[in-house]
Amino acid sequence: MKRRAASLVLAAALGAAGARAASPELPDLTAAAEDFSLDLDANVPIGDVAENCASAATGVDLLRFDSTTYNIGAADLVIGDPDCPSCATHPGAQCGNPDFHCSPAGGHNHAHFSNYARYELLLGDEVVRTGGKFGFCLEDTFCDGGTEKFTCEFQGITAGCEDLYVKFLGCQYIDVTGLPSGEYTVRVTVDPNGVIPESDDTNNSSVYPVLIEGTEEPDVTMPGTALEVKARTGGGRRLALLAKPGVIPFELPSPPVAPTALGAELTVNDVGGGGPVSIALPAEGWRGLGRPPGEKGYRYRGGPGDACASARLTPEKLKARCRLDAFALPATGTGVSIELFVGDAKRYCTLFGGDELQNDAKKLRRQDAPEACQEN
């Protein structure tokens, strides 16, 4: 699928939840985000992958943004010394303070608060992506009329001060690789597990609408192993398709764009001018194979009135048996393209112009088509 130029539009923040009056004895934390941008086909340190922030170290699409925690309470947030071993020689180690570990995020090992913040990307009310185990060094980045006194060695946030995490730091993003274009919402939550005593826990989240474009997954070109289109008694055609990969197995769609979530569409097109026929394979007909579901592929079972009786997409094959009610058998030598769209995010495609075994009024049979994806 041809990737569109990337763009992102950020609407005004919807704001944090309403807060009640702060207690004078405790801090009160609120979260904010700004300066959203897309970083397409990016590379990240392997430590970010270890922290479950990114799905891979190369070729990932990232939604980056600055994140700020404000202490609007009357008391300082005092964390103190995380009491960690040398993180350079003990990567991933748990610290004396159980809320901290030696994080490899960003390509270095520092003592970071393990679950200090949560970043979520929502489509409607559904969370489609989350950030990883975010590690924060809590310190005074800026104080309005005050004096910065907390550092990474003795952590905390002074009352009236803020802690800023800029967008280029490790894990300071949400991995949006493979997501279809659309209107999403980013939700930023500070202290999501409620481990920090605060005067008000209702104002720890803020949300921001974003429009994301240009993050579609790459096309998968398939060797068209076997294609048969046969005339049916009473009219119409029956399609039998089998495509197997070459040396490299087929790449499955990532979970957010799986057919179980978005459904799929199979398109058969006579390149010589007969026009395409598209068949819907709705999400409710798909099931994930393996554990967790989808790890080994996906299976489709159609109902009595559905055009496709069955389909299967695994790393080893794409197979489908469907009914084509309005498809004329193409002329001899004319190519037939086959495309399977998973939502609007991933396309599997091939062009059957290979060896022709039969092409007459009753049946079209081809095999060994070249790996080819035409421009969409």
N, C-alpha and C positions, 0 to 999 in steps of 0.2 A: 504494500500500500504506500503510495507516495506520501511522504511526510510533508505536512504543511509547515510554513515558517512558524517558529514558536512565538507565542505572545501570551501575555498574562495581564489581566486587568484586575485591579484591586479596588473593591468598593469601600465605602466608609465602614469603620468598625461598628459592629452592633453593640459592643460594650460589654462590660462585666455585669454579673448579676447584682441586684440591689443589695446593699450592705446595711447592716444595722449598726448602731453606735458602737464605737470601739471601746474596749475595756482599757483602763489605764495600766493594767498589770501585764499585758501581753502584746507581742507584735501583731501586725495584721498585714498579710501578704496579698498582693494583687499581681496579675500577669498581663502583659501587653506584648504585641508583635507589630512589626512594621517593615517596610522596605522589602516586600516580596519580589522575587524574581525566579525565572526558570533557568536552570543550568542543564542543558541537554547534552547527552552523550558524554557525561562527565566521568572522571576517575576520582576515586577516594582511597585513602589509606586502608590497608587490610584490617586495621584495628576497628574501623567503622563497621566493617562486615561482622567482625567478631562480637561487636556490641549490638548486632541486629538492627543497626541504623540503615544500612544499605543492603540491597539484595545481591550485589556483586561489586568487585573493586573497579571494574571498567564498564563503560558503555551504559551507565545509568542516567536517568532523568531525575533531577532533584528540584524540589521547590524550596528555595532558600529564603530565610528571613531572619531579621534581628529579633531577639526576645529579651524583655526586660522584666525583672521582678522589682516591685516597689514595696517598701515597708511603710505603710501609712498609719501604723499603730503608734501608740505612745511609748512603747518599750522596744529596746533593741532585740533583734534576733541573734542570740549567741549560740554558736555551734562549737567553737573552740578548735583545738587540735584534733584532726581526724585520727591520729595515732596509727599511722600506716607504716609498714616496713618500707624499705627502699623499693619504690615502684619500678625503677629501672631494672632491678634484678629480680623482682617478684611480680611480673605482669599478671594482672587478674586477681591478685591476692586480696583477701578480705582484710579490712583494717580493724584496729581496736574499737573504733566507733562502728557498730554493725551497719550503720546507714551508708558507709563509705566502702569503696573498693578501688583498687589500682586499675584505672580505665585505660585501654589502649586507643581510645577514640582520638582521631586527629593525627595518628601516627606516633604518639608519644605516650608515656605512662605517667599519669598524674593521679593524685587522690581526688576522687570525684564522688559526690553524693549520688547514690545509685538510682534512686527514683524520685529525684527532686521535681522534675517537670514531665508532663506528657503532652505530646503533639499529636493531634488527630485530624484526619481529612475525612469529611463527611460528604456523601451524596444524598441529599434529602436528609432523612433521619438516620441513615445507615453509615457506620464508620467503615470506610473502604481501605484506609491505610493508617498506620500509626508509626510514630517514631520508635527508636530503640530504647535501650536503657540509658537515658540521658544522664551524663555526668556533669555536675556543675561545681565549680569552685565558687563558693558564696563569699563575695567581698564587696566592699563599697566602691563602686565605679564612679558614682557622682552623688554628692550631698548638696541639697539646696539650702545654703546658709549654714551648713554643718561641717564637720571635719571627718574625713574618711579614716577609720581606725581598724577595719577588719581586712584581712588578707587571706591568701590561700593557705598560709601556715597556721593562722588562727582565724577561723572563718565565722561569718555572720553578716548581718546587714543592719546598720544603724537606723534607728527610727528617723524617718524623713529622708532616707537615702535610697539608692537604687543600684541594682546589679545588672549590668548589660552583658549579654552574650551576642556577639556580632555574627553575621551570617556565614563568614568564611571559616568558622571554627569547626572542629570535628563534630559530626552528628547534629549540626545546627541546620536541619532540613527535614523534609519528608520525602522519601523515595516515591516518585509518581510514575516510575517506569511502566509502560504498557497501559496506563489508564486512558480511556477515551476522552476526547475533548468534552467539556461541559462546565456547568456552574457548580462549584464546590464550596464548602465551608471549612475553614481552618479553626480548630478549637485548641487553645493553649491553656493548660491547667498547671498551676504551681501547687506542689505538695498534694498530688492526687490521692495518695494513700492516707493522708491525714495524720502523719507522724509528728508534725510540728504543732505544738500548742499555740493557738491563735485566739484573738478576741472575736474573730468573725471568719467562719469557714465558707460562707455563702458567696464570697466575691473572689474566689480563687481562679475563675475561668473567664476568658474573653473569647469572642468568636469574630471571624473575619470572612466575608464572602470573597471568593476568588473565581475568576474565569480562566480555565487552563485550556490551551490549545497546543497541538503539535506533539503529543507524547505517545502516538500510536506505536505498537510493536512492529518489528520488521516483517515483511512478507516471508512466507516459507514456500520455496519452489519445490515441486514434486516431480519425480519421474513418473509419468502416467503408465503404470504397469499394464492395466487392462481396462478397456471401456467397451460396453455393449449397450446399444439402444435398439430395442426390439419392438416391432408393431404388436399392439395388444388386440385381442379379439374384442370387437365392439368399439374400437377407436382408441386413440392415444398411444403412448409409447411407455415402455418400461426401461428404466435406466439401471444398469449394474456397473458400479465403479470400484476399482481397486487401485490404489497407489501405494507404493512402498518406497522408503528412502533408499538412497545409495549407501555410502559408507557412514555418513553422519545421520543418526536418528532424527526424526521429526522433532522440532521444538514445540512443546506444548504451551498453550497460552498460560500466562501467569494467573493466579487465583482470582484477582479482581476482574479479569476479563474472560473468565472461563465460560463455556456455553451454559453451564448450570446457572450462572448469574445473568448473562446477557442474551442467551439463546444464540442461534446461528441461522445462516441462510446459504443454501446451495444454489449456485447459478450455473446453468448450462447454456453455452452460447455457440451458435454456428457462425464462425468467423467470416464465412463467405456471404453473409447477409441475411441469414434466417432469423436473427434477433435472439435475445436472451430469454430464457425461462428461469424464473427464480422460485425457489421452494423454501418456505419458512420451516424451521426446526425450532419450535419455541422452547424456552428454558425448562419448562416443567416436564418435558420429555427426556431431558438429559439426566444422567447419573454419573457421578465420579467413580472411577475405578481405583482400587488400592486403598491403603491407609497411610496418611489421611486421604479422604476421597479426592480424586483428581491426580494423585501422585503417579498413577500408571495410565492415565488417559480418561476418556469419556465415552459413554455409550448412549445412543438415542433409540428410543422405542416410540413409534408413532401410534396414534389411536386408529380406530376403524375408518374414519374419514380423512385421515391425514395423507398427504401426498407421499411422504417418505415412511416406509415401514420400519426401516432400521438404518443406523449409521454408527460408525465406531471410529474414534480418533485416538490413536496411541502413538508412542514413539516409533512403532514398527509399521504402522499402516493407517491409511484413511480408506474406509470402506463404506459404501452406501448402496441401498436398494430403494428406488423411488419410482413414482409414476409421473410421467410428463404428458399432460393432457393436450398441450398446444405446441408441440415441437415437431417440425418436419425433418425427416432424415436428410442430412446435407448431401451435396453432390460429391462424387468421387474426388478424393484428394483435398477436399476442403477441411481446414482445421476446426476442431471443436475444443473450446476452452472450458475448463472446469474450475470453479472458484468456490471455496467455502469461507464465508465471512463469519467470524465470531464477534457478534456485536458489530461495531464499526471500528474495532481496534486491531484485529489481526486477520490476515488473509492467507489461505493456503490455495495455491493455484498451479495449474499446468495447462499445456496446450497439446492436445492429441493431434499431431500431424505425422505420427510415426508409421510403422508398418500397418498396412490396411489388409485385413483378412477377409472382410466382406463389406460391401456397401451396395445395397439394392433396396427395393421397396419394402422388404420385410425386416432387414436387420443391418445395423452398422456395427462392425467389430474392428477395434484397433488395439494395438499393444505397443509398448516401449516408446511412449512419447518422450520428447526431450524435456528437460527441466526448463520451464519458461514461464515467467510472469509478465504479462503485458501491463503497460501503464494503466492505472485505474482512473 
